[in-house]
Amino acid sequence: MATLPDEFDVPLTTGAGLSGGTHFDDVPDTETLDVGELEGDPAIAFRRTLGMFATGVTVLTTRTRDQVHGMTANAFMSVSLTPPLVLISLDRRARLSAMLHEGTRFGVSVLAAGQAGLSDHFARRAQGEGDVLVPQFEIVRETPLVDGAIAHLVARVVRSYWGGDHSLFLGQVEYARYGEGRPLLFHGGRYERMVTDPELFALLPTELLELLLRRGTERSYASGDVLMRRGDVSDELMTVLEGTITIERPGLRLTRSVGTLLGEIEVLDPGAGRMATITAETDVRCAVVRRDDLRAALEESPRAAIALLEILAARFRETA
């Protein structure tokens, strides 16, 4: 994958911003929304109802002169195979909405499971101190595409439609490709992950598994890499999603695979060093949760806290 050439290496425009007037001015009469037994603001109830529809996550991009513009969106759908058509829905206040018109090209990058940080970046969500994310792009048909995404499309706008507070853009696809990997998923206002190995569900209590997948970030290790080293201080808890690891400490050597928790004792003791050295025996994929996120999640979910206590008790029995 190529990075953005020097002549296009300029500050990014991300997220939504006021864009001024558009040509979508005809608004039909508004009717009261029936939200059944739900209480509170109907607009919030409607938004949360829509959030129950699980989607992938895309970054939509275009380029004007020497500047790249991008935003995160999950309102993307296929329309037709012949001709190849897709549809995107953009908030009318978004800068990108004002930039698209018939004949304009836009890119669609379908994000992979490990690209939640890129999604947050283009959605203008705050990131932690010191986390400076610099997106990389490949230019295809004069359109920037996000490096590392599992699928890419370049489309040219052929029609635009009024969509209430959003604008709908129908695009004819000129370029499409896909690669290997798992998609980043979005459901109920938060990121989700696809887990296909039934062994993981059998080995971990459901409440704890959901906590780890929702709060965690994915990390991959090649065969031979050290995941944890005995004596090192760390604030991370891991669970193995894929692959096989070796656990070594004085007088003990174990091989473990999917569903194994790593660092569950040390993550709750801020000053404790790692009790064992853990090495990837094969290529390994893990979900990683930091101490602060783990504690916050356990406070929200007593069942997950009880499940973790049961696992800790089992570890102490093994040691004894």
SEKEVEX-798618 format. One record per residue (C-alpha): x, y, z; residue in three letters. Coordinates in steps of 0.001 Angstrom, whole numbers, padded with zeros to 6 digits, always signed. Layout:
N
XYZALA...
This chain:
320
+000000+000000+000000MET+001257+003489-000825ALA+001087+006467+001499THR-000392+009745+000395LEU+002047+011454-001976PRO+003803+014583-000704ASP+001672+016904-002768GLU-001420+015569-000978PHE+000147+015302+002513ASP-002002+017993+004128VAL-004170+018291+007247PRO-007250+016075+007158LEU-010809+017261+007454THR-012662+014770+009649THR-016137+014360+011039GLY-019046+016740+010748ALA-018966+020486+010335GLY-021468+023132+009302LEU-021503+023457+005554SER-024007+026161+004692GLY-027019+025795+002397GLY-027681+022909+000040THR-030146+022327-002772HIS-032232+019925-000629PHE-034797+022465+000553ASP-038205+020827+000066ASP-039318+019326+003368VAL-042586+017342+003688PRO-044929+017712+006627ASP-043647+016088+009834THR-045809+013513+011607GLU-045606+012529+015279THR-043497+009401+015738LEU-045192+006510+017565ASP-042603+004813+019818VAL-044976+002363+021480GLY-044244+001719+025146GLU-040897+003514+025093LEU-040615+006540+027362GLU-038787+009844+026916GLY-037855+011854+023852ASP-039174+010111+020678PRO-036085+011265+018737ALA-033799+009472+021223ILE-036018+006380+021134ALA-035855+006388+017325PHE-032060+006741+017348ARG-031654+003871+019813ARG-034047+001726+017807THR-031934+002248+014691LEU-028842+001420+016755GLY-030134-002139+017217MET-029335-002753+013538PHE-025748-004043+013518ALA-023568-002696+010707THR-020023-002559+009520GLY-018016+000670+009770VAL-016740+002617+006771THR-014616+005688+006228VAL-015903+007786+003326LEU-013306+009921+001580THR-012962+012405-001232THR-010367+014905-002352ARG-010729+018537-003294THR-007705+020129-004891ARG-004837+019187-002556ASP-006838+018225+000542GLN-008259+014891+001690VAL-011622+014870+003460HIS-012923+011865+005356GLY-015623+010873+007809MET-016802+007728+009564THR-020176+006370+008452ALA-022172+003191+008862ASN-025050+004383+006640ALA-023777+002546+003556PHE-025536-000079+001469MET-025350-001917-001817SER-028094-001124-004324VAL-027448-002979-007583SER-025039-005453-009152LEU-025811-004465-012756THR-024933-001679-012966PRO-022812-001711-009781PRO-024437+000865-007484LEU-024022+001791-003803VAL-025756+004345-001591LEU-024402+006499+001226ILE-026333+008730+003623SER-024637+011838+005040LEU-025734+014385+007615ASP-026460+017576+005674ARG-024238+019497+008137ARG-021197+017368+007291ALA-018518+019021+005166ARG-018371+015948+002971LEU-022078+016281+002148SER-021507+019727+000642ALA-018564+018449-001412MET-020406+015643-003205LEU-022441+016280-006337HIS-023123+014454-009575GLU-019824+013481-011160GLY-017812+013610-007910THR-015890+010501-006875ARG-015887+009205-003312PHE-014074+006316-001648GLY-015500+003733+000732VAL-013052+001913+003024SER-014567-000931+005064VAL-012631-000989+008334LEU-011081-004104+009855ALA-011647-005235+013451ALA-008411-003618+014630GLY-009170-000181+013131GLN-011492+001272+015789ALA-008909+004022+016334GLY-009249+005113+012713LEU-013022+005115+013063SER-012756+007354+016134ASP-010301+009631+014334HIS-012614+010282+011393PHE-015608+010599+013731ALA-013659+013230+015727ARG-013898+011208+018933ARG-011309+012186+021537ALA-008337+009854+021891GLN-005948+009347+024774GLY-003025+011644+025459GLU-000078+010914+023247GLY-002163+008917+020762ASP-001401+010749+017524VAL-002957+008834+014672LEU-001750+009588+011152VAL-003943+007804+008591PRO-002257+006402+005518GLN-003901+006396+002095PHE-003604+004861-001314GLU-004803+006959-004251ILE-007001+005051-006716VAL-008749+006889-009559ARG-007779+010176-007919GLU-009598+009077-004741THR-007988+008408-001324PRO-008641+004992+000251LEU-007686+004114+003849VAL-004697+001799+004072ASP-005329-001547+005798GLY-009110-001672+005292ALA-010555-005069+004361ILE-012476-003717+001353ALA-012275-000651-000892HIS-014679+000938-003354LEU-014439+004022-005551VAL-017749+005344-006852ALA-018919+008326-008874ARG-022063+010158-007741VAL-024810+009685-010340VAL-027829+010895-008325ARG-028470+012767-005070SER-031706+012790-003083TYR-033341+014598-000193TRP-033328+012507+002994GLY-034625+014722+005779GLY-031652+015914+007847ASP-029454+013694+005651HIS-028607+013661+001952SER-028556+010423-000050LEU-025906+009896-002719PHE-026197+007097-005258LEU-022799+006116-006622GLY-021831+003981-009602GLN-018864+001845-008575VAL-015773+002153-010756GLU-013317+000182-008595TYR-013753-002616-006014ALA-011474-005001-004161ARG-011398-006942-000911TYR-008851-008772+001232GLY-008662-011060+004248GLU-009681-010094+007768GLY-012567-009576+010151ARG-014739-006440+009947PRO-015163-003799+012609LEU-018805-003973+013719LEU-021080-001353+015285PHE-024182-002068+017346HIS-026081-000210+020047GLY-023750+002778+019960GLY-020507+000831+020455ARG-018022-001316+018574TYR-018453-005083+018491GLU-016232-007932+017311ARG-017011-011066+015372MET-016084-014262+017212VAL-016403-017429+015158THR-014682-020011+017391ASP-017288-021823+019562PRO-014489-022970+021899GLU-014174-019406+023174LEU-017825-019355+024246PHE-017439-022721+025965ALA-014378-021700+027975LEU-015341-018204+029152LEU-018544-017162+030947PRO-020759-015189+028572THR-020799-012039+030736GLU-016995-011913+030955LEU-016527-012695+027269LEU-018854-009855+026269GLU-016966-007475+028564LEU-013610-008384+027030LEU-014818-008112+023442LEU-016618-004797+023945ARG-013959-003057+026032ARG-010888-004652+024488GLY-008745-003816+021506THR-007282-006458+019227GLU-003583-007204+019140ARG-001741-009758+017003SER+001534-011591+017660TYR+003680-013663+015336ALA+004971-017095+016318SER+007854-016628+018775GLY+006788-013176+020001ASP+006696-012585+023764VAL+003271-011441+024957LEU+004302-010982+028587MET+007627-011311+030397ARG+007986-012465+034006ARG+008602-009504+036329GLY+007366-006824+033929ASP+004762-004434+035326VAL+001694-003996+033139SER-001934-002908+033512ASP-003357-005172+030781GLU-005556-008250+030812LEU-005591-010425+027694MET-007706-013257+026364THR-006574-015449+023493VAL-008960-015283+020544LEU-006901-017330+018123GLU-003708-019397+018248GLY-001597-021200+020866THR+000644-019804+023614ILE+003266-021172+026019THR+003237-020136+029704ILE+006532-020543+031609GLU+007398-019877+035250ARG+009749-021668+037672PRO+008826-025333+037776GLY+005947-025006+035310LEU+005479-024992+031554ARG+001983-025032+030010LEU+000511-024788+026521THR-002843-023025+026193ARG-005060-021829+023354SER-008358-020050+022652VAL-010198-018681+025689GLY-007176-018443+027988THR-007036-015365+030219LEU-003587-013829+030718LEU-002690-011435+033527GLY-006025-011686+035340GLU-004315-011569+038758ILE-001729-008878+038046GLU-004193-006513+036329VAL-006034-006096+039639LEU-002813-005476+041605ASP-001227-002216+040350PRO+002303-002936+041627GLY+002607-006615+040765ALA+004956-007822+038076GLY+004028-010576+035661ARG+004103-014028+037234MET+005121-015844+034054ALA+006648-015396+030629THR+004113-016008+027871ILE+005196-016672+024293THR+003230-017132+021090ALA+003710-020710+019919GLU+001768-019981+016722THR+000426-016742+015290ASP-001830-015375+018039VAL-004679-012875+018190ARG-005746-011420+021561CYS-008308-009045+023026ALA-006541-006617+025368VAL-008260-004662+028161VAL-006547-002050+030336ARG-007035-001980+034115ARG-009128+001202+034204ASP-011474-000073+031496ASP-011736-003454+033224LEU-012627-001927+036592ARG-015212+000394+035062ALA-016801-002533+033218ALA-016844-004753+036317LEU-018620-002013+038250GLU-021289-001915+035545GLU-021688-005712+035353SER-021800-007627+038659PRO-022201-010896+036756ARG-018953-010303+034892ALA-017236-009493+038205ALA-018482-012766+039710ILE-017312-014667+036614ALA-013819-013168+036966LEU-013734-014057+040688LEU-014606-017660+039833GLU-011720-017802+037345ILE-009350-016279+039906LEU-010433-018865+042486ALA-009717-021646+039995ALA-006231-020225+039386ARG-005476-020196+043114PHE-006622-023836+043398ARG-004310-024777+040513GLU-001383-023047+042204THR-002104-024730+045539ALA
